[in-house]
Amino acid sequence: MLWHLLKYYLGFVIAVYFKRSQIKNARFLKVKGPVIIAMNHPNAFMDPVAFSALIYPPKVQYLARGDAFKKGIVKTILQSIGVIPIYRLQDGGKEGLKKNDETYDIVNTLLKKNKKIIIFAEGICIQERRLRPLKKGVPRMVFGAMETNQVDNLTVVPVGVNYTNPSQFRGSVFFNVGKPIKMVEYMSAYKDAPAKTMNQFLADLAPRMKELIVHINHTRSEKVIEHIEEVYKYSYFEKEKLNPENLEHDFLFSTKVTDAINKAEETHPEKVISLAEKTSHYFAELKKYNIKDWLLSPTKKSAINYGNFSLRLLLIILTFPVYVRGLLASWLSYRLTYLITKKLVRVVEFKASFNMGIGAVLFLLYYNLQFFIAKALAPNAWWALLVLFISVLSSLFCLWLSPFRKKTWGMLRVLKMKSSNSKKFDDLLNQRKEIISLIEELV
């Protein structure tokens, strides 16, 4: 019951927290019978919560670290929203591992009722753009459930989770759902050779999951790929006629870049090193002058002029009262969320989860406080509702206008550089052209 109530609020929170969110092939999750969703795990509680909110009404449950199940309200909330504890040796020792028998019983009971359960196949949460080796606990749970329940319609659905700026507010998340795997196809072989069949299942599952995410072979390539994505995106999207608002197109672009760099790392590592050095120097220069790469993109050249800047500035001036109203309605909650998260969270994988969770609570409390203050001062409750409505609407407008304002001031800095420091401006353009040329040799 609690989950159904929370879902509607969480749906709103997810829509606000992420600039863009998208699921591809959600229809694969609508198969009949019990379903185990095998997912990678870069972003702690954010992964299952965002996924659950986006695919609702089907309710999914998921396994989470058992040490999170403290006695009291936390345990009650986690259980009520469908979180199932799973214990690792490093979390609860041998005593904790014994509790997993109860976990498997819960999983088997749910699957017998044709429920959908997420398991994090890597067995670890780490913020990397790659698939870690899959754990043997996955086939144990899958085949164990089939034996216990004596079902032949269990399906495993691989899902890839892809973020931009995973630990930051207003990033994006793309869930890439793969084709279902019918486990009945493995059962005959499993009866004859259980261990060999479980290993074969993992060997089949790993590449199917890997193709659903951006998989960077070497950690040393992560930064250069991130730089390439920023520099080359607009040109590539324009050339290939892709939609910059479509996260699937983003994913296709990122996988193309990543595959090219992965290949070059093996065949021409010197080219990757040279590209990494040039992009690092270029972005250091951009940071020095406080400008973003998109401001130097040829695709944006026609839009960056004093006429366009003046129109944007006029809009900022005209909407300033609404912007201030939005700040008054939301800034305190936003700032407190930032400070509390910074104080409590030391592990980057948990930053987004705490940020969203704490923010969801504080914003709800703060808006309620505004409502009750207005209700105490207003002649009737309708006026208080109007105040609340204006607070929410102006906050959303403020959320939209803030990046608009930053981009406008960025345009001004570039226009000033063009007139006062044209030599440096031309140097940056030449660096960018050289980088694009090197990228196109590889991609």
C-alpha positions as CSV (number, residue, x, y, z in Angstrom):
1,M,0.0,0.0,0.0
2,L,2.8,2.4,1.0
3,W,4.5,1.8,-2.4
4,H,1.4,2.7,-4.4
5,L,1.1,6.0,-2.4
6,L,4.8,6.8,-2.7
7,K,4.9,5.9,-6.4
8,Y,3.0,9.0,-7.5
9,Y,5.2,11.3,-5.5
10,L,8.3,9.5,-6.6
11,G,7.2,9.8,-10.2
12,F,7.1,13.5,-9.8
13,V,10.5,13.5,-7.9
14,I,12.2,11.5,-10.6
15,A,10.8,13.8,-13.3
16,V,12.3,16.8,-11.4
17,Y,15.6,15.2,-10.4
18,F,16.5,14.0,-13.9
19,K,16.6,16.4,-16.8
20,R,15.8,13.4,-19.0
21,S,14.8,9.8,-18.3
22,Q,13.8,7.0,-20.7
23,I,13.3,3.3,-21.0
24,K,13.8,1.4,-24.2
25,N,11.9,-1.9,-24.9
26,A,9.8,-1.8,-21.7
27,R,7.5,-4.2,-23.5
28,F,10.0,-7.0,-22.8
29,L,9.1,-6.7,-19.1
30,K,5.5,-7.5,-19.8
31,V,6.1,-11.2,-20.3
32,K,3.8,-13.6,-18.5
33,G,5.0,-15.6,-15.5
34,P,7.8,-14.9,-13.0
35,V,10.6,-12.6,-14.1
36,I,14.1,-12.0,-12.7
37,I,15.6,-8.7,-14.0
38,A,19.4,-8.9,-14.2
39,M,20.7,-5.3,-13.9
40,N,24.1,-3.6,-13.6
41,H,24.5,-1.4,-10.5
42,P,26.3,2.0,-10.8
43,N,24.2,4.1,-8.5
44,A,23.0,2.5,-5.3
45,F,19.2,2.9,-4.5
46,M,18.8,5.3,-7.4
47,D,18.9,2.4,-9.9
48,P,15.9,0.4,-8.7
49,V,13.9,3.4,-7.5
50,A,14.1,5.2,-10.8
51,F,13.4,2.0,-12.7
52,S,10.4,1.1,-10.6
53,A,8.9,4.6,-10.9
54,L,9.3,4.6,-14.7
55,I,7.8,1.2,-15.5
56,Y,4.9,1.4,-13.1
57,P,2.1,0.0,-12.9
58,P,4.0,-3.3,-12.9
59,K,5.6,-3.4,-9.5
60,V,9.1,-4.7,-9.2
61,Q,10.9,-5.8,-6.0
62,Y,14.6,-5.9,-5.6
63,L,17.4,-7.3,-3.4
64,A,19.4,-4.8,-1.4
65,R,22.3,-5.1,1.1
66,G,21.1,-6.6,4.3
67,D,23.1,-4.2,6.5
68,A,20.7,-1.4,5.4
69,F,17.8,-3.2,7.2
70,K,18.2,-1.6,10.6
71,K,15.4,-2.2,13.2
72,G,12.6,0.3,13.4
73,I,11.1,2.6,10.8
74,V,13.8,2.1,8.2
75,K,13.2,-1.7,8.1
76,T,9.5,-1.2,8.0
77,I,9.7,1.3,5.0
78,L,12.1,-0.9,3.1
79,Q,9.9,-4.0,3.5
80,S,6.7,-2.2,2.6
81,I,8.1,-0.9,-0.7
82,G,9.3,-4.3,-1.7
83,V,13.0,-4.4,-0.8
84,I,14.4,-7.8,0.1
85,P,17.6,-8.1,2.1
86,I,20.5,-10.1,0.8
87,Y,23.6,-10.6,2.9
88,R,27.2,-10.7,1.8
89,L,30.1,-12.0,3.8
90,Q,31.6,-8.5,4.2
91,D,28.3,-7.1,5.5
92,G,27.1,-9.6,8.1
93,G,29.8,-12.3,8.3
94,K,28.8,-16.0,8.3
95,E,25.8,-15.2,10.5
96,G,24.5,-12.9,7.8
97,L,25.0,-15.4,5.1
98,K,22.8,-17.9,7.0
99,K,19.9,-15.3,6.7
100,N,20.1,-15.7,3.0
101,D,18.1,-19.0,3.2
102,E,15.2,-16.8,4.3
103,T,15.8,-14.4,1.5
104,Y,15.7,-17.3,-1.1
105,D,12.5,-18.5,0.4
106,I,11.0,-15.0,0.0
107,V,12.2,-14.8,-3.6
108,N,10.8,-18.2,-4.4
109,T,7.4,-17.3,-2.9
110,L,7.3,-14.1,-4.9
111,L,8.3,-15.8,-8.2
112,K,5.6,-18.5,-7.6
113,K,3.2,-15.6,-7.6
114,N,4.6,-14.4,-11.0
115,K,6.3,-11.3,-9.5
116,K,9.2,-9.4,-11.0
117,I,12.4,-9.2,-9.0
118,I,15.6,-7.2,-9.7
119,I,18.9,-8.7,-8.9
120,F,22.2,-6.8,-9.4
121,A,24.2,-9.3,-11.4
122,E,27.6,-7.8,-10.6
123,G,27.0,-8.2,-6.9
124,I,28.6,-4.8,-6.2
125,C,27.7,-1.1,-6.7
126,I,30.4,0.8,-8.3
127,Q,30.2,4.0,-10.5
128,E,32.0,2.8,-13.6
129,R,31.0,2.8,-17.2
130,R,31.6,-0.9,-17.7
131,L,30.1,-4.3,-16.8
132,R,31.9,-5.9,-13.9
133,P,32.2,-9.8,-13.8
134,L,28.8,-11.4,-13.0
135,K,28.5,-13.2,-9.7
136,K,27.6,-16.9,-9.4
137,G,24.8,-16.0,-7.0
138,V,22.7,-15.1,-10.1
139,P,22.4,-18.6,-11.6
140,R,22.1,-20.1,-8.2
141,M,19.1,-18.0,-7.5
142,V,17.6,-18.5,-11.0
143,F,18.0,-22.3,-11.1
144,G,17.3,-22.7,-7.5
145,A,13.9,-20.9,-8.0
146,M,13.1,-23.2,-10.9
147,E,13.9,-26.3,-8.9
148,T,12.0,-25.2,-5.8
149,N,8.9,-23.9,-7.6
150,Q,9.0,-26.5,-10.3
151,V,8.2,-23.9,-12.9
152,D,9.2,-23.9,-16.5
153,N,8.2,-20.3,-17.4
154,L,10.8,-18.3,-15.5
155,T,12.2,-15.5,-17.6
156,V,15.4,-13.5,-17.1
157,V,15.4,-10.0,-18.6
158,P,18.7,-8.2,-18.8
159,V,18.6,-4.4,-18.2
160,G,21.5,-1.9,-18.7
161,V,21.5,1.3,-16.7
162,N,23.2,4.3,-18.3
163,Y,23.7,7.7,-16.6
164,T,25.1,11.0,-17.6
165,N,26.5,12.7,-14.5
166,P,25.3,9.8,-12.2
167,S,26.0,11.6,-8.9
168,Q,24.7,15.0,-10.0
169,F,21.3,16.7,-9.9
170,R,19.7,17.1,-13.4
171,G,21.6,14.4,-15.1
172,S,19.9,11.8,-17.2
173,V,19.2,8.0,-17.0
174,F,18.6,5.6,-19.8
175,F,17.3,2.0,-19.0
176,N,18.1,-0.3,-21.9
177,V,16.0,-3.5,-21.7
178,G,17.3,-6.5,-23.5
179,K,15.4,-9.5,-25.0
180,P,14.1,-12.0,-22.4
181,I,15.9,-15.3,-21.8
182,K,13.6,-18.3,-21.4
183,M,15.2,-20.4,-18.7
184,V,13.3,-23.6,-19.8
185,E,15.9,-23.8,-22.6
186,Y,18.6,-24.5,-20.0
187,M,16.8,-27.0,-17.7
188,S,17.5,-30.2,-19.7
189,A,21.3,-29.5,-19.6
190,Y,21.0,-28.3,-15.9
191,K,19.6,-31.7,-14.8
192,D,22.6,-33.5,-16.4
193,A,25.4,-31.0,-15.4
194,P,24.3,-28.3,-13.0
195,A,27.6,-26.5,-12.5
196,K,28.5,-26.5,-16.2
197,T,25.0,-25.2,-17.1
198,M,25.2,-22.4,-14.5
199,N,28.6,-21.3,-15.9
200,Q,27.2,-21.4,-19.5
201,F,24.2,-19.3,-18.4
202,L,26.6,-16.6,-17.0
203,A,28.6,-16.8,-20.2
204,D,25.5,-16.2,-22.2
205,L,24.1,-13.4,-19.9
206,A,27.3,-11.3,-19.7
207,P,27.6,-10.3,-23.4
208,R,23.8,-9.6,-23.5
209,M,24.1,-7.2,-20.6
210,K,27.3,-5.7,-21.9
211,E,25.7,-4.6,-25.2
212,L,23.0,-2.7,-23.1
213,I,25.5,-0.3,-21.5
214,V,28.4,1.9,-22.5
215,H,31.3,-0.5,-21.7
216,I,34.8,1.2,-21.5
217,N,37.5,-1.5,-21.4
218,H,40.1,0.6,-19.6
219,T,39.6,3.1,-16.8
220,R,42.3,5.3,-18.3
221,S,40.1,5.9,-21.3
222,E,37.1,7.2,-19.3
223,K,38.1,10.9,-19.3
224,V,39.1,11.1,-23.0
225,I,35.8,9.4,-23.9
226,E,33.9,11.9,-21.8
227,H,35.7,14.8,-23.5
228,I,35.0,13.3,-27.0
229,E,31.3,13.0,-26.2
230,E,31.2,16.6,-25.3
231,V,33.2,17.9,-28.2
232,Y,31.9,15.7,-31.0
233,K,28.2,15.2,-30.1
234,Y,26.7,18.2,-31.9
235,S,28.6,17.6,-35.1
236,Y,27.8,13.9,-35.1
237,F,24.1,14.4,-34.3
238,E,23.8,16.9,-37.1
239,K,25.6,14.7,-39.6
240,E,23.6,11.6,-38.7
241,K,20.3,13.5,-38.2
242,L,19.9,12.3,-34.7
243,N,17.6,13.8,-32.0
244,P,19.6,15.3,-29.1
245,E,16.6,14.9,-26.8
246,N,16.4,11.2,-27.5
247,L,18.5,9.2,-24.9
248,E,18.6,6.2,-27.2
249,H,20.4,8.3,-29.7
250,D,22.7,9.5,-27.0
251,F,23.4,5.9,-26.1
252,L,24.1,4.9,-29.8
253,F,26.5,7.9,-30.1
254,S,28.3,7.0,-26.8
255,T,28.7,3.3,-27.7
256,K,30.1,4.2,-31.2
257,V,32.7,6.5,-29.5
258,T,33.5,3.9,-26.8
259,D,33.8,1.0,-29.3
260,A,36.2,3.1,-31.4
261,I,38.4,4.0,-28.4
262,N,38.3,0.4,-27.1
263,K,39.6,-0.8,-30.5
264,A,42.2,2.0,-30.8
265,E,43.5,1.1,-27.3
266,E,44.5,-2.3,-28.7
267,T,45.6,-1.2,-32.2
268,H,46.9,2.4,-32.0
269,P,47.3,3.3,-28.3
270,E,49.6,6.2,-29.2
271,K,46.7,7.9,-31.0
272,V,44.5,7.6,-27.9
273,I,47.3,9.0,-25.7
274,S,47.8,11.9,-28.1
275,L,44.0,12.6,-28.2
276,A,43.8,12.4,-24.4
277,E,46.6,14.9,-24.0
278,K,45.1,17.4,-26.5
279,T,41.5,17.1,-25.0
280,S,42.9,17.5,-21.4
281,H,44.8,20.7,-22.4
282,Y,41.8,22.1,-24.4
283,F,39.3,21.5,-21.5
284,A,41.8,23.0,-19.0
285,E,41.9,26.1,-21.2
286,L,38.1,26.2,-21.3
287,K,37.9,26.0,-17.5
288,K,40.4,28.8,-17.2
289,Y,38.2,31.2,-19.2
290,N,35.0,29.8,-17.7
291,I,33.4,28.8,-21.0
292,K,31.8,25.5,-22.2
293,D,32.7,23.7,-25.4
294,W,29.3,24.0,-27.0
295,L,29.8,27.7,-27.2
296,L,32.6,27.1,-29.8
297,S,30.7,24.5,-31.8
298,P,30.1,25.5,-35.5
299,T,26.5,24.2,-35.1
300,K,25.9,26.9,-32.5
301,K,27.8,29.7,-34.3
302,S,24.7,31.4,-35.8
303,A,23.0,31.5,-32.5
304,I,25.8,33.2,-30.6
305,N,25.6,36.9,-31.3
306,Y,24.7,40.1,-29.5
307,G,21.2,40.2,-30.9
308,N,20.3,36.7,-29.5
309,F,22.0,37.6,-26.3
310,S,19.9,40.7,-26.0
311,L,16.7,38.8,-26.4
312,R,17.7,36.2,-23.8
313,L,18.7,39.0,-21.4
314,L,15.3,40.7,-22.0
315,L,13.6,37.4,-21.1
316,I,15.7,37.1,-17.9
317,I,14.8,40.7,-16.9
318,L,11.1,40.3,-17.6
319,T,10.9,37.0,-15.7
320,F,13.1,38.1,-12.7
321,P,10.1,38.5,-10.3
322,V,9.0,34.9,-11.0
323,Y,12.5,33.7,-10.7
324,V,12.9,35.3,-7.3
325,R,9.6,33.8,-6.2
326,G,10.8,30.4,-7.3
327,L,14.0,30.8,-5.3
328,L,12.1,31.8,-2.2
329,A,9.9,28.8,-2.6
330,S,12.7,26.2,-3.1
331,W,16.2,27.5,-2.3
332,L,16.2,26.7,1.4
333,S,15.2,23.1,0.8
334,Y,17.7,22.8,-2.1
335,R,20.6,24.2,0.0
336,L,19.8,22.0,3.1
337,T,19.7,18.9,0.8
338,Y,23.1,19.8,-0.5
339,L,24.6,20.4,2.9
340,I,23.1,17.3,4.6
341,T,24.1,15.0,1.7
342,K,27.7,16.5,1.7
343,K,27.9,15.9,5.5
344,L,26.5,12.3,5.5
345,V,27.7,10.8,2.2
346,R,31.3,9.8,1.7
347,V,30.8,7.2,-1.0
348,V,30.0,8.7,-4.5
349,E,27.7,5.8,-5.4
350,F,25.3,6.8,-2.7
351,K,25.4,10.6,-3.3
352,A,22.5,10.7,-5.8
353,S,20.3,8.4,-3.7
354,F,20.7,10.5,-0.6
355,N,20.4,13.7,-2.6
356,M,17.1,12.6,-4.1
357,G,15.7,11.0,-0.9
358,I,16.6,13.9,1.4
359,G,15.4,16.4,-1.1
360,A,12.1,14.7,-1.6
361,V,11.4,14.8,2.1
362,L,12.6,18.4,2.7
363,F,10.8,19.9,-0.3
364,L,7.6,18.1,0.8
365,L,7.9,19.5,4.3
366,Y,8.8,23.0,3.1
367,Y,5.9,23.2,0.7
368,N,3.6,22.0,3.5
369,L,5.0,24.7,5.8
370,Q,4.2,27.3,3.1
371,F,0.7,26.0,2.8
372,F,-0.1,26.1,6.5
373,I,1.5,29.5,6.9
374,A,-0.7,30.8,4.1
375,K,-3.7,29.0,5.5
376,A,-3.2,30.7,8.9
377,L,-3.0,34.2,7.2
378,A,-5.5,33.8,4.3
379,P,-9.3,34.1,4.7
380,N,-9.9,30.5,3.4
381,A,-8.0,27.4,2.3
382,W,-8.4,28.1,-1.4
383,W,-6.0,31.1,-1.0
384,A,-3.5,28.7,0.7
385,L,-3.8,26.2,-2.2
386,L,-3.2,29.1,-4.6
387,V,0.0,30.0,-2.8
388,L,1.1,26.4,-2.8
389,F,0.4,26.1,-6.5
390,I,2.4,29.3,-7.3
391,S,5.3,28.0,-5.1
392,V,5.5,24.8,-7.0
393,L,5.0,26.4,-10.5
394,S,7.6,29.2,-9.8
395,S,10.1,26.6,-8.5
396,L,9.8,24.5,-11.7
397,F,10.2,27.7,-13.7
398,C,13.3,28.6,-11.7
399,L,14.6,25.1,-12.3
400,W,14.2,25.6,-16.1
401,L,15.5,29.2,-16.1
402,S,18.7,28.6,-14.1
403,P,20.6,26.7,-16.9
404,F,19.1,29.2,-19.4
405,R,20.7,32.1,-17.4
406,K,24.0,30.2,-17.2
407,K,24.1,29.7,-20.9
408,T,23.3,33.3,-21.5
409,W,26.2,34.5,-19.4
410,G,28.4,32.0,-21.2
411,M,27.4,33.5,-24.5
412,L,28.4,36.9,-23.2
413,R,31.8,35.7,-22.1
414,V,32.4,34.2,-25.5
415,L,31.3,37.4,-27.3
416,K,33.7,39.4,-25.1
417,M,36.5,37.0,-25.8
418,K,36.0,37.3,-29.5
419,S,36.3,41.1,-29.3
420,S,38.9,41.6,-26.6
421,N,41.1,38.4,-26.9
422,S,40.5,37.2,-30.5
423,K,43.9,35.5,-30.6
424,K,43.0,33.2,-27.7
425,F,39.5,32.6,-29.2
426,D,41.1,31.6,-32.5
427,D,43.5,29.4,-30.7
428,L,40.7,27.5,-28.9
429,L,38.8,27.1,-32.2
430,N,42.0,25.6,-33.8
431,Q,42.5,23.3,-30.9
432,R,38.9,22.1,-31.3
433,K,39.3,21.5,-35.0
434,E,42.4,19.5,-34.4
435,I,40.7,17.4,-31.8
436,I,37.7,16.8,-34.1
437,S,40.1,15.7,-36.9
438,L,41.7,13.2,-34.6
439,I,38.4,11.9,-33.4
440,E,37.1,11.3,-36.9
441,E,40.3,9.3,-37.7
442,L,39.2,6.9,-35.0
443,V,35.4,6.9,-35.0
